[in-house]
Amino acid sequence: MLENDFNSANDGKQTLGKYLASLSDEDKKLIPDLLIDLGEPLIMEMDIDDFNRLINERRPDLEEQQQHRRTEIIKKISDLQAWEVSAEEVRNHPHNYNVDSNSKGGKDNGKAEKQKEKTQIPIFKYSARFRKPLHEAILLNDEPVFLMWSQENRDLSTFRQIEETNRILRPPSIEEYPYEPIEFNSLKEIRDYHDLAKNETIDSLYRKIKATVSLYIDQDKEVITLISGDILWTYFQDLYPTTHYYDIAGRANGIGKSSIGFVFEGIAYRGVRMTDPSAANLYRILGKEEPGQCIIIADEADRIHHDRDMLAIYKEGYSIGGKVSKVNPYSLKQEFFRCYCFKIRIAEESLRDNITKGVIDRSFLIKATKGRPTHDIKEALQPANRNEKFEKLHNDLRSLRKLLLVYRLIHFNDSIPDTNTGLEGRDKELCKPLLQLFHNAEAYEEIQSTAQSFLDEKNKRKKSTSIEPVIYGLVVDLVSKQGKQLYFNQIWQTITNGIPGKTDEKKPNDYHTEDYGTIYRNGISKLICDNFGAEREHRKGGSFLTFDIGRLVKAGKFFDTEVNIQTNLICGKGDGGDGGDGGDGNPESPVSSEPNIDIKNVDNYQYKHQEILDIALNPNDNITENDSKGPQPSYLPSPSSPSSPMHNHSTYWNDKFGRWYCINCKASGDKFYMEDTSCTGQSK
């Protein structure tokens, strides 16, 4: 039996007694089988089956209009009767929810006064961080309530609010929803969806979603598959530690990129679609109480490159523990907003690598192309002309969303199998949750193949848009020839000679590359030390770098794009580590931390680790016949060779231009540049 906390004495809300009193004499004559002694209802003697029988009964003595009115009255009495019968049960609810918070008089007066002092917080869903049953906010006959699945009773219940020690959590009213709320007309409708959801599986729901998505999106097959799988996954996003994002880009109009956002809004879990949202918008929607309140669909979001707060939300919000701190300007207290959820960015321009590298690494790029979908999703979501065809499409979308929500409630506490995907680091974080949801499903291979395709594309994009793999290749080539100790001046000249671009005589520390934008001497030096394991010290000849070969080899793993997804179930301890640093290696055959790698070519990892050590530690033993025919280039002196002197600049500071200058040559720059370079104007 469905329970709820609609108290018969609540703040002017319509009750069964008030409703019966409001009926006219003509109305009462239509329901003589429901009344005793002029208005006393048979509330303790009838159940839902009795009401359904009366609703479907057709009395020959009534005209069509009277029959319609009788059915309407019986439905209303059925709902109000169920609320009143369950009120006493809800008062004794094991999770201590307060039902009589608004009742007047009696022993509850003091409690009601205390409750008024508690802060009331609207919330979309709540499970007390998985310590209590999941509560989902819905509208029931236009009233905001929480819908809860009881594991013990194997049934659904409804509640108006959740009272805790210092606050009251309530479902949002209709005007507080930033998206179209999930609505049920009656308790009977909830029961009907409950019966349907019990017979559904991951495969059956996936097929329903994919069939619906195909009506409104005409894109590549893999895009349809990924969208369909992710829509289903959003209903369980708060059960997984990480999520991936979408970066949907395309400059042309009418190519369908916004339609993908509308489809997510119409079917996915609490899809909030906003145009060019600010960080403040997202803080308010995602809240501070519990992660995964909804999903975010940011349309026309081209400004993200210039919004540090938005970037922080995206970078932190891919992990369920991600929080962004802000100081409340009114209370001056620091507040933490839980920014984890599935997010979609839709814009004309894809994310820029030099600004949003961290977000790119968490996103799958979808390049929308012009197509011809069967229906327009915007017409189905809002059928303004009440066209019969679009009304049906609209109702189908709403029905699917209700079914998915009830399925989520029933299966929220199901165990999640741990699978060995064969992935590591960021790749594992992006793909494993989706693969876990579909484990043992018929659609697993289809989802796996699609995830592999988007993962390969992401890694290829990361490699083609980032200068780091190129610099890494140049560095390891130098290490293999010169040894593990190098002057930074050698590396910088190798970079400027090996990467197409041009220098600026007025800005000697800058190098304008053709493919990667402007790079800066100090930035590259810091990158090499931070990412490639080099230690920096200053000598007379300039900055001197010493490489840790083990760390240099390990850094190369980051640029390996040949990643394959596996399908093994893990039985035993762990999965190779926690968080993003762990992998899904087989416990019996652990993945070696020393991968096979070609020190001279980051794209072709063939040499073993010991061979790299030999090359780096004994460079003279690896000089080829061609190398021995002539002298080393002048810009690649061996740091240990006294035959390659570097003459120091005689520097002075120029206040007008704010930089150091050399007395003997035309060189100028900051102190690091002057230390790293030799004077070309000094006589030998």
N, C-alpha and C positions, 0 to 999 in steps of 0.2 A: 504494500500500500504506500502510495506517495504521501510524504509528510511535508508540512511547511509551517511557517510561523506567522501566518496571517491571523493575528489575534482578533477575536470578535469585538474587542473593545478598543481597537486602535484608531486614533486620531481621525475620526470621521470617515474612515474607509468603509465601503459598503459591506455589510454583513448579511447573513442569511435572514435574520429577523427583520432587518431594515428593508431588505429587498421584498420579502413577503408582504410587509406592511404597505409597501409602495404599489402593490398590484391593485388594479381596479377590480370591481366585482365581476366584470366581464372576463377578465383574465383568470380569476379564481375558478370560474365555471369551466374553464378549459382544462383544469388539472384537478378534478375532484379526487382522483386516485392518489394524489400526493398530499392532501390536506385532511386533518382531523379537527373537529371542533373549531371551524372557522379560522384556520391559519396555523395550527401547530404542525411542523414538518415531521415526517417520518425519518429523521436523520440517522437514527441508530439502527434502523431495520433494513436499509437499502444499501447495496454496494454498487460498484461501477457497472456490473453486468445488468443489474436491474434498471439502471438509468439508460444504458444503451438499448435495452429492449423497449423501453418507453419511447425513446427518441426515434427508433425505427418503426414504431407501431403507427399504423394509419387507421384512424377512426372514421368509419363511414358517415357518422352523424355530423362531421365537421366539414365546413367548406375549406377550400384550398388556403385562403388567407388565415382562417382560424387554425388550421393544422400547422401552418408555418409559425404562427405566434406561439402555439403550444410547444413546438419543438424548441423554439428560442428560449422560452421560460424554463423548460426542463434542463437544458444545457447549463443555464446560469445557476440553477439550484444545485445541479450536480457538482459544479466547481466550488461553490460556497459551502456546500455540505462537506466536501472532502477537507476543506481548510479547517472547518470547525472541529471535525472529528479528530484531526491529527494534532490539534493545538496542545492537548495534554501530553501527548507523546513527545512533542518537541521540547516542552518545558523540562523534561527529564533526559534530554539528549546527553550522551556521554561526554561530548566535547564542550559542555557548559556554554552553549549559546543562549543568550538572553532573549526570551520570547516576549515577556510582558514588560518590555522596556518602556512602553508608552501607556500602560494601564494605569488607572487612577484609583486612589483609595486603597485601603487594606494594608497588608504587610509590605507591599512592593513600593510604597511611597518613598521611603528612604533610599532604596536601591535606584529608583528612577531619578531622584535628585542627584545622586552621585554620578549616574551615567551621563547626565547632561554636561558634566565637566570634562568628559573624555572627548578626545579629538575623533571626528568621524572622517574616515579616509575612503574615497571610492577606489575600487580595485577591480580589475578584470578577472583575475584568477588568483587563487591562494591555496597553498598546501602546507603552510608553516614550515617551509623548507623540508618538505617530504615527511614531516612528522605527523601530519594529520591527513585525512582524506582530502582529495582535490575538490575544490569548489570553483565552479565556473559561473560567471555572471551572464544572465540571460534576461529577456523580457517574457514574462508569462501573462498573457492577456493584458499587455501594456504595463504590467507591474514589474519593477526590477526585483529579481530574486537571485539567489545562488542555487545552482543545481549540483547535487553531490551524489556520488555512487558509494553505496555502503557495501564493503567487502563482506561483512558478516551477513547482512540480510539479502545480498545479491539483488539490490533494488535501488532505484533513484529516489532522492529526497530533495525538497526545496526549503530554503531558509531565507529570511529577509536580511539577516546581518550576522556577523561574527564578532562576539564581544571578547576582548582580551583584557589583560590587567590594566593597561594604560591607554587603550584605544578601541575604537569600534570600526571594523571593516564592513563596508556596505557595497552592494552592486551599484554601478552608475545608473542614474536616471537617463531617459532617452536623449535628453539634450546634452548630456555629458559625454556621449560616445563620439569618438573621432572617426568612426566608421559605421557602417550599417550594422546595428545590433542583431544578435541571433534571437529570433522571436518564435515563441510557441503560443498557439491560440488557447490551448487548454491542457489540463493534466492528461487527458486521453491521448492527445497528440504526442506528448512526451512518452507515454507508454508504447504507442505505436512505433516510434523511432527506436525505443529501447528494444523492442522485439526484433526489429529489422537489423539493428547493429549487432545483436548476438549471433546472427548468421553470417556476418561479413568476415572477410579475411584481408590481409594486406594485399594479396593479389586481386581480389574482387574489387576492392576500393581503388587500387591503382588503375585497373581497367576502366572503371567508371570515370575517374579523373581524366585519364588520357583521352577517352572518347569525348569528354566535354571540352577539354583544352583544344582538341583538334577542330572543334567547331569555330573557334574564335582566333586561332593563331595559325598562320600559314608560314612556317619556317622549316628549317632542316629537321629531319627525323630525330637527330640527336638532341636538338634544342627542345623539341616536343617531349622527348623522353626525360630529359633532365628537369624540365619544368614540372612535369607530372609527378615525378618522384619527389621533388622538393616540396611541392604543395602538400603531399601526404606527410612528408617528414616534418613540416612546420607544426603539425598537431602534436608532435612529441619532442619539439626542440629543447624543452627544459629538462629532458631526461639525458641529454648528451652534453659532453664537456665543451665542444666547439662546434662552430658552424662555418660554412663558406658564404660568400656574398656573390651577387651578380653585378657586373659592370656592363650595362647595355648601352651601346654607342651607335651613332649614325647621324650624319649631317642632313641627309635628305628628309623631306617631309613625306608622310604617308607610308613609311616603311614598316610600321607595326611595332616600334619599340615601346610606345606608350600602351599599346594593347596588351603587352605582356604584363605591365603593371596593373592594368584593369582586371585582367584574369586572376592575378594573385589577390587583388582586392575582393573579387567576387567569390572565390573558393577557398583560399588559404586561411590559416588560423589567424583571425583577428587582424586582417591586413589594413594598415593605416597608410593611405596614399596621400602625400602632400606635395605641393609644388614648391620647389626651392626652399626646403625647410631650414630653419636656423637651429643651432644647438639648443637654444632655450626651448623650442618646440619639442624636441626629442626628450629633453630632461623631464618635461612635464608629463609626457605620454608614458615614458618607460618607468618613471617613478623610482622610489627608494625601497620599496617593500620586498619585491621578489623578482628575479630575472625572468625574461621570456614572457612578458605581459602581452606582447603582440609581435607583429613583424612590420618593418618599415619599408615603404616604397617611396623613394625620393625621386620625384619627376623633375625634369629641368634643373638638375642639380649640378650645374657647371661651376658654381662658386666654391665648391668644396676645396679646391686647390688653395684658396686664400683664407679659409676659416680654420684656425688652429683647433678650436673647440670641436668642430665637426670631425676633423681628422682624429682627434683623441677618442671620440665616441666610436669611430670605425675601427681604430687600432685596438682598443680595449674590448669592444663589444663582440668580438668573435669568440671569446671565452666566457663560459658561464659565470666565472668569478670576477669578470671584468667590471670595474667601477671607476667612475670619473668623479673627482671631488670638486666641489664649488663652494665658495663662501657665500652664505645668504646675506645680501646687503642690508637686510632689515634687522635680523637677529644677530648678525656677525658670527654665526655658528657655521662650522664646516659641515657640509652635507655630502653624502655619497650616493650617486645615482647609478642604478644597475642597468648598464647599457647593452647587455647581452640579448641578441635576437638575430634572426635571419634578416638581412637587409638587401635591398635592391637599389642601385643607383642608375638612373636613366638620364642621359645627357647627349648632346651632339658630339662632344669630344670625349674620348676615352681618358682614363686617369693618366696623369703625367708622371713619368718615372722619377724625374728629378725632385718632385715634391711629395708624391703619394706612394713612394716605393712600398711602404708597409701595408697599405691598403691593396695595392696591386697583388702583393704576395698572398692575400687572403681572398682574392676574387677570381671568379671565372668570367672571362670576357665573352659576351654574346654580341656579335655583329648582326644587327637586324637587317633583313633584306625585304624588299617589297614583295608582297604576296596577295592572294585573293582568298581570304577566309570565307567560310560559308555564311557566318553571321557577324554582325558588328557587336562587339562586347558592350559598348556604351549603350546601345539601344536595348540590350537585354538587361543591363543593370538598372536602367531607369526608363522603362517603357512609358514615355510621356503621353502618347496618344492612346494608351490602353489597348493597343492592338492585340488581338487574340494570340497571334503567333509569338509576339514578344512577351506577352503575359506568361505563356507556357514556358518559354526559355528562362524568364525571370524566376518563376516558381521552381523550375528544375535546379537552378543555381542555388537557391535558398534551401531546397530540400537536401541537396548534396552536402551543403555546409552543416546543416543540422545533424545529418547522419554521421559526418566525420567528428563532430563535437561529442556526440553520445558515445561513439566508438572510442574516442580518447578517454572519456570518463571510465568506461568499463575496463579498458586495458592499460590504464595509467600505471598500475602496480605490477604489471607483468615483468618477469625477469628479462634482461637483455643479454644475449650471448656475446661473449668476447671472441672476436674473430681475428685471425692473423692475415692482415692485408698485404704484408710484405713491404709496407710503406714506412717512411721515417719522417720525423720532423714535421714541417708544415704540410707536406703532402698527406701525411697520415691524419693530421688534424682536420683537413678539408674534406677528405673522402670517407674515412672510417665510419663516422656517424651514419651517413646515408647507407653505406653497405651493411652496417649492423641492422638497421631497420628492415632491410630486405633479405637478411640471411634466411636461408631455407625457403625463400619464396620462389615461385616459378619465374618471376621477372628478374631474378638476381643477375643472371648473365647479361641481360639487356642493360640493367643499371650499371653493372660493373664495366661493360664495354664503353658506355657513355661517359662514365666518370674518368676512365682511362684517357679517352679522347680529349676531354676538357682539361685534364691534368697535364697532358703532354703539351697542349696549346698554351697553358699558363706558364709552364716552365720554359717553353720556347720563347714566349713573349718576354719573360723575365731576363732571359739570356740575351735576346736581341736588342733590348732597350737599355740594358745596363752596361756600363763600361767596366765593371769589376772583373768579369770573366776575361776580357781582353788584357787588362793590366795584369791579372793573375798569370796568364800565359806568357806575357813578356817577362815577368819577374822570375818564374820558374825556369824560363829559358836562360836568363842571366845566371841564376843560381847553378844550373847544370854546367855552365861554361866557366864561371868565375869563382864558384865557391859560395859559402853561406855568409860571407862578409862582403858588403858592398857599400860604396859611397852612394848617397842618395842622388848625387849629381849624375852618376852613371844611369840610374833607373829613370830619372827625369828625361835625360837625353834619348834614352831608348824609347820611351813613351812618345816623345814628340817626333821621333824619326819613324816610329812604327805605326802610328795612328794618323790618318790623313787629317790635315788641318793647317792652321797658320798661326804664327806668333805675332805679338804686338810689341814693337820696339818700345813703346811708351809704358807698357805693362809687362815686363819680362816674366812676372810670376804667373801670367795667364796664358792659356793655350786654347784656341778656339777650334775645337774638333768639328768635322763635317757632320758626324752622326750623333754625337752625344752632348752637344752644347759646349760651353766653356768649362774647362777644368782648371783647378788652381793648385799651385805647387804645394802649399801647406796642406790643402785638403787631401791631395794624393798621398803625401807623406803620412798623414794621420790614418788614412784608409789602410795603407800597407801595414802600419804598426798594429792597428786594431784588429784587422781581419785576417792578415796573413802571418801573424805571429812573429813580427820583427821587433827587436829592441833597438832604441835609438840613443846614440850618444854623440856629443860634439867633439870633433878633433880639429887640428889645424887645417886639414884638407877639406873640412866641411862636415855635414851630418853623416854619420856612419851607422849603417844598419847591420845588425846581426840576426840571422833568421834561425828559428827553431824548426828543423826539418820536419819533425813529427807534426807540428802545428801547421806547417805549410802544406803538407800532404792532406791533412784533415780538412783544411780550408777548401781544397779542391772538390770535396764531396758536395759542397753547396752548389756547384755549377754543373753537376752531373744531371742531365735531363732524361737519361734512359731509366725510367722508373716503371716497374710493372706491378700491377695489383694482383695479389694472390687471393685464395678463397678458403683458407684453412681455419677451422675452429680451434681456439686455444683451450687446452685442458690442463690446468696447473697454475703455477704461480706467475702472475704478472704478464706483461706483454712487451718487455724490453725497456721499461722506463716510464716515468710519469711525464705528463705534459707534452710540450712540443719537442723535447729533446729525445724522447724515447722512440723506439722502433717496434715493429711487429715481427721481429725475427723469431724463428722457430727455436724454442728453448733447448731442443736437442741438437740443433745445428745453428748456433748463434752466428749472426752476421759479424764478420770481422770488422774491427774498428780501423783497420789498415787496408783500405781498398786498393785494388790494382789501378795504377794511374801512370800515365805517360807524363813525366815532368815537363816535356817539351810541348805537349799539345793537350789542352784541357778537354778537347772533344774526343780524345782517343786514349782511354785509360788502359794501358797495356803493361807497363813495367811494374814489377813488384816493389814493395816498399823498401826492401833491402837494396835494390838496384838504385833507387832514388838516393838513398843515403850514400851509396858508393859514389855516385855522380857528384853529389853536392860536397862531400867531404874530401874527395880526391879528384878535383876537376882536371888536373894535368894528365891523369891516366885515361881520360876520355876524349882527348883531343884527336880529331880525325886527321887523315892524311891531308885533306884540303885545308884544315885549320892550321896545320904546321907549315904550310908553304909561305905564309906571309905574316907580317906582324899584326897584332890585335888592332882594331880601330882605335884612334886616339881618344874617343869618347867612352871607351870601355876599359880603363886601366884596372889592373888587379890591385885591390886595396892593400895587399901585402907587398907589392912590388915597389922598391925604392926608385925604379927607373921611370916612374910616372909621377913626377912632383906636381903639386898643385899650389900655385902662388896665391897667397892671401891678398885680398883687397886692402888698400890703405883708405879707410872709410872716414867720412865726416857726415854730420847730420845737417839737413837742410830744413829749417823750420817752415819756410814758405811752402814747400811741396810735401812736407811730412814724410820724408824717406831718407835712407842712407845713400850716399854717393861715393864712388871710388875716385881718388885723386888721379890715378894713373890710366884709368880706362873710363868708358862711358857707362859702365854698369850702375844700376841703381835698384833699390828695392828694400824690403824689410831685412832685419838682421839675419834671419834664417837663410834667406836667399843669398845674402852676401857671404855667409859662412859656407854655403853649399857650393858656390861657384868659385872658379879661379880667375885671377886677374889676367886679362889678355894684353894689357898695355905695359906690363912690367917687363923690363929687359932681362933676359936669361943670363 
